[in-house]
Amino acid sequence: MIRCNHVTHEYVPGKPVIDNLSLHLEPGSFTFLIGSSGAGKSTLLSMLSLAMKPSRGLIELFGQDIT
């Protein structure tokens, strides 16, 4: 399970790449992540893989807070 609550990430203060994202993905579900260049897809995947932390918000993987 993946849960994001009000996640924001800013590379430059005041200019969020991801702003207030909330989502919940159930185990075994199949989800596509699509969007235009610069929409924050790689940033989101980097946060979910623990390569970077969100500027604000909460990310849980399998019930564990990873932020």
BELBELBEL-V536877 format. One record per helix or strand of 2 or more residues. SS is the DSSP state (@ for helix, = for strand). FROM is the first residue (numbers start at 1). TO is the last residue. If there is no record, write none. Layout:
BEGIN
SS,FROM,TO / SS,FROM,TO
END
This chain:
BEGIN
=,2,12 / =,15,25 / @,41,48 / =,56,61 / =,64,65
END
